[in-house]
Amino acid sequence: MPERLAEMLLDLWTPLIILWITLPPCIYMAPMNQSQVLMSGSPLELNRLSEEQRILNRSKRGWVWNQMFVLEEFSGPEPILVGRLHTDLDPGSKKIKYILSGDGAGTIFQINDITGDIHAIKRLDREEKAEYTLTAQAVDWETNKPLEPPSEFIIKVQDINDNAPEFLNGPYHATVPEMSILGTSVTNVTATDADDPVYGNSAKLVYSILEGQPYFSIEPETAIIKTALPNMDREAKEEYLVVIQAKDMGGHSGGLSGTTTLTVTLTDVNDNPPKFAQSLYHFSVPEDVVLGTAIGRVKANDQDIGENAQSSYDIIDGDGTALFEITSDAQAQDGIIRLRKPLDFETKKSYTLKVEAANVHIDPRFSGRGPFKDTATVKIVVEDADEPPVFSSPTYLLEVHENAALNSVIGQVTARDPDITASPIRFSIDRHTDLERQFNINADDGKITLATPLDRELSVWHNITIIATEIRNHSQISRVPVAIKVLDVNDNAPEFASEYEAFLCENGKPGQVNISMLLMLNMFVYNCLIFD
């Protein structure tokens, strides 16, 4: 029964409400105690207008107009009545004519010159023009002489909710750091409504999220978007699409709405440590590799991006820390292992290193997730290379007397193959350093013998080069310089520099010294000492 009663009341009031909406508001004018405005409406409204009219008549002289109103977008079958002009000078004999001029007179607004009724003859749009200024005047019908001074009044177009909210700057894009706390502000959006923000709730907007929950929330009035979940992880999901609605009429049922999209991208923070792709790496390197050569690369992956993923690499332990080094490749984000010192397969055949990768940029907010580093083991195997022979000394110095017999051994050089295969060695003399072929060498044992006589007075030093060649691989050769010093022996008799003549006195006595002979003898002995 109550439900039936409610339906009957609804049927009764609905036509009355529609009629009330379509009727114009009651607006009046009062020209100097003589004129009045008759408006379409109820007797109660006319009584209220009469009371206001009396107040205005007492406060001012001359024409006094209030605003008239007309609903926008009204499109009934007949022109809509806006208001009525009337003067007490009109006894109803049709001797008064009402004239309307001004903004829209004759094209939008039309007056019945006998009754003073003003009608809107066109559909109005408040968003195009919100008000019209017109002038009304009462004149004599026959003479067209003014009966009262003209007066201006305004007809305002009354707003209805005929415009939906619009997001003029959408779609939107915003960023927020990952792992942000609950309620972190992301951005704010703004919708506009062309309806009148003053009259009613046609332009009162309320915002809501249609899609994007439970990750984000929005303030209904300010449209500030915030995170609705804490610790959103970029590595799990980087981008979110949020659909936002703005609804007028304060969000109530029957309001118009508009939507836009907001793409939220989570920006990276350093919340992940580096991690080596494998715990053990194996590399091999020939023992004769050039210093500085890259032996291998290790890589620690980081789920973060940009500078948050940058890592530095170090060798922190192992038996090859003095022989190897590791550098960081900022472009590839990996570590390059290089050789610092020469390797020798015969001395040590393998090395073990412990390498570490550590983040360069640490965010103290996430230090509890650390340590932001990781370690891996690197095994390096040294491969044997066919090396050239190695002499027992980098240089040799030999001495031989100048009277040494031919084919006599004046010295020996030795060399060995450092490889495990230990190839036999053959020795030879670089004849470009021994053009006169004064020396020979035993190809098997490296003994150097004299091939031609020596003469210290002609040449004190002889410099030759000895070559050692592997028998199994003739391309593997080594050279060593040998300096040979010729030692002096007493192999030259005294000789007078020239023939001498002696003179004796005829009366000389036995044993008497001849001065000239003594001088020549002394000169001879001196020459022998100097040149022998």
C-alpha positions in Angstrom: 0.0 0.0 0.0 2.8 2.6 0.8 4.4 1.8 -2.5 1.2 2.5 -4.3 0.8 5.8 -2.5 4.3 6.8 -3.4 3.6 6.1 -7.1 0.4 8.2 -6.9 2.2 11.1 -5.4 4.9 10.9 -8.0 2.4 10.9 -10.8 0.7 14.0 -9.2 3.8 16.1 -8.7 5.7 15.3 -11.9 3.6 17.5 -14.2 3.6 20.3 -11.6 7.4 20.2 -11.4 7.7 20.3 -15.2 5.3 23.2 -15.5 7.2 25.1 -12.8 10.5 24.7 -14.7 9.1 25.9 -18.0 7.6 29.1 -16.5 9.8 32.2 -16.3 10.7 33.7 -13.0 8.6 36.7 -11.8 10.4 39.9 -12.7 9.0 43.4 -12.5 9.5 47.0 -13.3 8.0 50.1 -11.7 8.1 53.5 -13.4 7.4 56.4 -11.0 4.4 55.0 -9.2 2.5 54.6 -12.5 3.8 51.4 -14.2 3.8 47.8 -13.1 4.9 44.5 -14.6 2.5 41.6 -14.9 4.3 38.3 -15.0 3.1 34.9 -15.7 3.0 33.0 -12.4 0.9 32.3 -9.3 -1.1 34.9 -7.3 1.3 34.4 -4.5 4.2 35.6 -6.7 2.2 38.6 -7.9 1.5 39.6 -4.2 5.2 39.3 -3.5 6.1 41.5 -6.5 3.6 44.1 -5.4 5.2 44.3 -2.0 8.7 44.7 -3.6 7.3 47.2 -6.0 6.1 49.5 -3.2 9.5 49.4 -1.6 11.2 50.3 -4.9 8.7 53.1 -5.5 9.6 54.6 -2.2 13.4 54.4 -2.8 13.8 55.8 -6.3 12.0 57.9 -8.8 11.6 57.1 -12.5 11.8 53.7 -14.1 13.0 50.9 -11.9 13.8 47.5 -13.5 14.9 44.2 -12.2 16.4 41.4 -14.3 14.3 39.1 -16.3 15.2 35.4 -16.7 14.6 32.9 -19.4 15.7 29.2 -19.5 18.2 28.3 -22.1 17.7 25.5 -24.6 13.9 25.8 -24.3 12.3 24.6 -27.5 8.5 24.4 -27.0 6.0 24.6 -29.8 5.2 28.2 -28.9 7.5 31.2 -28.1 8.3 31.3 -24.4 6.9 34.2 -22.3 9.7 36.1 -20.7 7.7 38.9 -18.9 5.0 41.6 -19.4 5.3 45.4 -19.5 2.3 47.4 -18.2 1.6 51.0 -17.2 -1.2 52.5 -15.1 -1.6 55.0 -17.9 -3.1 52.2 -20.0 -6.9 52.2 -19.3 -7.3 49.2 -21.6 -8.5 51.4 -24.5 -5.5 50.3 -26.6 -4.1 53.8 -26.7 -0.8 52.7 -25.3 1.9 51.0 -27.5 4.9 49.2 -26.0 8.2 49.4 -27.9 11.2 47.2 -27.3 14.7 48.0 -28.6 18.2 46.9 -27.9 20.2 43.7 -27.9 18.2 41.0 -29.7 15.0 43.0 -30.0 12.9 41.8 -32.9 15.3 38.9 -33.7 15.5 37.0 -30.4 12.9 38.8 -28.3 9.5 40.0 -29.5 7.1 42.3 -27.7 3.3 42.5 -28.1 2.9 46.2 -28.6 -0.6 46.1 -27.1 -0.2 43.8 -24.1 3.5 44.4 -23.4 4.2 40.6 -23.4 7.8 39.8 -24.2 8.5 36.4 -25.8 11.7 34.6 -26.7 11.2 33.5 -30.3 14.6 31.6 -30.6 16.3 28.9 -28.7 18.9 30.4 -26.4 22.3 29.1 -25.3 23.8 30.6 -22.2 27.2 29.4 -23.2 27.0 31.5 -26.3 25.5 34.6 -24.7 24.6 34.9 -21.0 22.5 38.1 -21.0 20.8 40.7 -23.2 20.4 44.4 -22.5 17.2 45.9 -23.9 15.2 49.2 -23.6 11.5 49.4 -23.0 9.2 52.4 -23.6 5.5 53.2 -23.6 4.3 55.6 -26.3 1.0 57.0 -27.5 -0.5 54.7 -30.1 -1.5 57.5 -32.4 1.2 60.1 -31.9 4.1 57.8 -30.9 5.0 60.4 -28.3 6.7 58.9 -25.2 4.3 58.6 -22.3 7.1 57.7 -19.9 10.9 57.9 -20.1 12.6 54.8 -21.6 14.4 52.4 -19.2 17.0 49.7 -19.7 16.7 46.2 -18.3 18.5 42.9 -18.6 17.3 39.5 -19.6 19.5 36.8 -18.3 19.6 33.4 -19.8 19.2 30.9 -17.0 21.5 27.9 -17.1 20.4 24.3 -17.4 22.8 21.4 -17.2 23.4 20.9 -20.9 27.2 20.6 -21.0 29.2 17.7 -19.9 32.6 18.2 -18.1 35.6 18.1 -20.4 39.3 17.3 -19.7 40.9 19.8 -22.1 44.5 18.7 -21.5 44.0 14.9 -21.5 45.1 12.3 -22.0 47.6 12.7 -19.1 51.0 11.2 -18.3 52.7 11.2 -14.9 55.5 9.5 -13.0 56.0 8.4 -9.5 58.9 6.6 -7.9 58.5 2.9 -7.3 58.3 1.7 -3.7 56.6 5.0 -2.7 54.6 5.1 0.5 50.8 5.0 0.7 49.3 8.3 -0.3 52.2 9.7 -2.3 50.9 12.4 -4.6 51.2 11.5 -8.3 49.6 14.4 -10.2 46.3 16.3 -10.4 43.9 16.7 -13.4 41.4 19.4 -14.2 38.1 19.2 -16.0 36.0 22.2 -17.1 32.2 22.6 -17.4 30.7 25.3 -19.6 27.6 25.6 -17.5 27.1 28.4 -15.0 29.3 27.8 -11.9 27.2 30.2 -9.9 23.7 29.0 -10.6 22.9 25.6 -9.2 25.2 22.5 -9.4 25.5 22.3 -13.1 29.2 23.0 -13.0 30.0 21.5 -9.6 32.3 18.6 -10.4 33.1 15.5 -8.5 36.0 13.2 -9.6 36.3 9.5 -9.3 38.4 6.6 -10.7 36.6 4.2 -13.0 39.7 2.1 -13.8 43.1 1.9 -11.9 42.0 0.7 -8.5 43.3 -0.5 -6.1 46.6 1.1 -7.1 45.5 4.7 -7.2 42.9 7.0 -5.6 41.6 10.5 -6.3 40.5 13.4 -4.2 36.8 13.9 -5.2 37.0 17.7 -5.2 40.6 18.6 -5.9 41.3 15.7 -8.4 44.7 15.0 -6.8 45.7 11.4 -7.7 47.6 9.5 -5.0 49.0 6.0 -4.6 46.6 3.7 -2.9 49.0 0.9 -2.4 52.5 1.1 -0.8 55.7 -0.3 -2.3 54.6 -0.8 -5.9 57.4 -2.5 -7.7 58.6 -1.3 -11.1 60.2 -4.6 -11.8 56.8 -6.3 -11.4 54.8 -3.8 -13.4 56.0 -0.5 -14.8 53.0 1.2 -16.3 49.4 1.7 -15.2 46.4 3.1 -17.0 44.0 5.1 -14.9 40.5 6.1 -16.2 39.2 9.2 -14.4 35.7 10.5 -14.5 34.4 14.1 -13.7 30.7 14.3 -13.0 28.7 17.5 -12.6 25.6 18.1 -10.4 27.9 17.3 -7.4 28.2 13.7 -8.6 24.5 13.0 -8.1 22.4 10.8 -10.3 21.4 12.5 -13.5 24.6 14.6 -13.8 26.6 14.6 -16.9 30.1 13.2 -17.0 33.4 13.2 -19.0 36.3 10.9 -18.8 40.0 11.0 -19.5 43.0 8.6 -19.1 46.1 9.0 -17.0 49.2 6.8 -17.8 51.3 6.5 -14.6 54.9 5.2 -15.1 56.8 4.0 -12.1 60.3 5.4 -12.1 63.2 3.3 -11.0 64.9 3.4 -7.6 67.9 1.3 -6.5 66.1 -1.5 -4.6 67.8 -4.5 -6.2 71.4 -5.7 -5.7 73.5 -6.9 -8.6 73.6 -10.7 -9.2 76.2 -12.6 -11.2 74.7 -14.8 -13.9 76.8 -17.7 -12.7 78.8 -18.4 -9.6 81.8 -19.9 -11.4 83.5 -18.6 -14.6 86.2 -20.5 -16.6 88.7 -18.8 -18.9 91.9 -19.9 -20.6 94.8 -17.8 -21.8 98.1 -18.6 -23.7 101.2 -18.0 -21.6 102.6 -15.7 -24.3 99.6 -13.3 -24.4 100.5 -9.6 -24.5 100.1 -7.6 -21.3 96.9 -5.7 -21.1 95.0 -8.2 -23.2 91.4 -8.9 -22.2 91.1 -12.5 -20.9 87.4 -12.6 -20.3 84.3 -10.8 -19.1 82.0 -11.4 -16.1 78.6 -9.8 -15.7 76.4 -9.1 -12.7 72.8 -8.5 -13.7 70.7 -5.8 -12.0 67.0 -5.5 -12.4 67.2 -1.8 -11.9 67.9 0.6 -14.8 70.1 3.6 -15.5 72.6 4.6 -12.9 70.8 2.4 -10.3 72.1 -0.6 -12.3 75.7 0.6 -12.5 78.2 -1.7 -10.7 81.9 -1.6 -10.1 84.1 -4.7 -10.2 87.1 -5.7 -8.1 89.3 -8.7 -7.4 89.1 -9.2 -3.7 90.9 -12.5 -3.3 92.8 -15.3 -5.0 96.3 -16.4 -6.0 96.5 -14.2 -9.1 95.7 -10.8 -7.7 99.2 -9.6 -8.7 99.0 -10.9 -12.2 95.4 -9.9 -13.2 93.2 -6.8 -12.9 89.5 -6.2 -13.6 88.0 -3.0 -15.0 84.3 -1.9 -15.3 82.7 -1.4 -18.7 80.1 1.3 -18.0 78.5 0.8 -21.4 78.0 -3.0 -21.2 77.8 -3.1 -17.4 80.3 -5.9 -17.1 83.8 -6.5 -15.7 86.8 -7.1 -18.0 89.7 -9.2 -16.7 93.1 -8.2 -18.1 96.7 -9.5 -17.7 99.0 -7.3 -15.7 102.2 -9.4 -15.6 103.7 -12.1 -17.8 102.5 -15.7 -17.4 104.7 -18.8 -17.5 103.0 -22.1 -18.1 106.0 -24.0 -16.8 105.9 -22.1 -13.5 102.1 -22.1 -12.8 99.4 -23.6 -14.9 96.2 -22.1 -13.3 94.9 -19.3 -11.1 91.7 -18.7 -9.0 90.3 -15.3 -8.5 87.3 -14.0 -6.4 85.6 -11.1 -8.0 83.0 -8.7 -6.6 80.3 -6.6 -8.2 78.9 -3.7 -6.1 76.4 -1.0 -6.9 77.9 2.4 -7.4 74.8 4.4 -6.3 73.3 3.2 -3.0 69.9 4.5 -1.9 70.0 4.6 2.0 66.2 4.1 2.1 66.7 0.5 0.9 70.0 -0.3 2.7 68.1 -2.9 4.7 67.6 -4.9 1.5 71.4 -5.2 1.0 74.2 -5.9 0.7 74.0 -4.4 -2.8 76.9 -6.6 -4.0 77.6 -10.1 -5.1 80.7 -12.3 -5.6 81.8 -15.0 -8.1 84.8 -17.3 -8.6 87.0 -17.1 -11.7 89.2 -20.0 -12.8 92.0 -19.1 -15.3 93.9 -21.9 -17.0 97.3 -21.0 -18.5 97.9 -22.7 -21.9 101.4 -23.8 -23.0 102.8 -21.8 -25.9 105.8 -22.7 -28.1 108.4 -20.2 -26.7 111.8 -19.4 -28.2 115.0 -20.7 -26.6 116.3 -18.9 -23.6 120.0 -18.2 -23.2 121.6 -18.6 -19.7 122.7 -15.0 -19.8 121.4 -11.9 -21.6 125.1 -11.1 -22.7 128.4 -12.9 -22.7 132.0 -11.5 -22.3 134.9 -13.7 -23.4 138.7 -13.2 -23.3 141.3 -14.8 -25.5 145.1 -14.2 -25.9 146.1 -13.0 -29.3 148.4 -16.0 -29.7 145.7 -18.6 -29.1 145.9 -21.6 -31.4 143.5 -22.0 -34.2 140.4 -24.1 -33.4 141.0 -23.6 -29.7 137.8 -23.1 -27.6 137.6 -19.5 -26.3 134.2 -19.8 -24.6 130.7 -21.3 -24.6 127.1 -20.1 -24.6 124.1 -22.2 -23.4 120.4 -22.0 -24.1 117.3 -24.2 -23.5 113.8 -24.6 -24.7 111.5 -23.4 -21.8 108.6 -25.5 -23.1 107.8 -28.9 -21.6 108.6 -30.5 -24.9 112.2 -29.2 -24.5 113.2 -29.2 -28.1 117.0 -29.6 -28.9 118.8 -26.3 -29.7 121.2 -25.6 -32.6 123.6 -22.7 -32.4 125.0 -20.5 -35.1 126.9 -17.2 -35.6 125.2 -14.3 -37.3 127.8 -13.8 -40.0 126.8 -10.2 -40.5 128.5 -9.6 -37.2 131.6 -11.7 -38.2 132.4 -10.8 -41.7 136.0 -12.0 -41.5 134.8 -15.3 -40.1 137.4 -15.3 -37.3 135.2 -17.5 -35.1 133.2 -20.7 -35.3 130.6 -22.3 -33.0 129.7 -25.8 -32.3 126.1 -26.2 -33.4 125.3 -28.7 -30.7 127.0 -27.4 -27.5 127.6 -23.7 -28.2 131.4 -23.8 -27.9 133.1 -20.9 -29.7 136.4 -21.6 -31.4 139.1 -19.5 -33.1 139.0 -19.8 -36.9 141.8 -17.3 -37.9 144.7 -15.8 -36.0 144.2 -12.8 -33.8 146.3 -9.7 -33.5 145.7 -7.4 -30.6 147.7 -4.7 -32.2 145.1 -4.7 -35.1 141.9 -5.2 -33.1 141.3 -5.4 -29.4 137.5 -6.2 -29.4 135.3 -8.5 -31.5 131.5 -8.3 -31.1 129.5 -11.1 -32.6 125.8 -12.4 -32.3 125.0 -16.0 -31.5 121.7 -17.5 -32.7 119.8 -20.3 -30.9 117.2 -22.2 -33.0 114.8 -24.9 -31.9 115.3 -28.0 -34.0 111.6 -28.9 -33.9 110.4 -25.5 -34.8 112.8 -23.4 -36.8 110.6 -20.3 -36.4 111.5 -20.2 -32.7 114.9 -18.5 -32.5 116.7 -16.3 -30.0 119.8 -14.1 -30.2 122.4 -13.0 -27.7 125.4 -10.6 -28.0 128.9 -11.9 -27.3 131.9 -9.6 -26.7 135.4 -11.0 -27.2 138.4 -9.2 -25.8 141.9 -10.0 -27.3 144.6 -10.1 -24.6 148.2 -9.1 -25.4 151.3 -11.3 -25.4 155.0 -10.4 -25.9 155.2 -11.2 -29.6 157.1 -8.2 -30.9 161.0 -7.6 -30.6 162.4 -4.1 -30.1 163.2 -2.2 -33.2 165.1 1.1 -33.8 163.0 3.7 -35.2 165.9 4.6 -37.6 169.6 4.0 -38.3 172.0 5.7 -36.0 175.7 6.9 -36.4 178.2 7.0 -33.5 181.3 9.2 -33.3 184.4 8.5 -31.2 187.2 10.7 -30.2 190.5 9.4 -31.6 192.2 10.0 -28.3 189.5 8.5 -26.2 190.4 6.4 -23.2 189.1 2.9 -22.5 185.8 3.0 -20.4 185.0 6.6 -21.4 181.3 7.1 -22.0 180.2 8.5 -25.4 177.4 10.9 -24.7 175.8 10.6 -28.2 175.8 6.8 -28.0 174.1 6.9 -24.6 171.4 9.2 -25.8 170.6 7.0 -28.8 170.5 3.9 -26.5 168.1 5.5 -24.1 165.8 6.5 -27.0 165.8 2.9 -28.3 164.8 1.5 -24.9 162.1 4.1 -24.4 160.6 3.2 -27.8 160.6 -0.5 -26.9 158.7 0.1 -23.7 156.1 2.3 -25.3 155.3 0.2 -28.4 155.8 -3.4 -27.2 
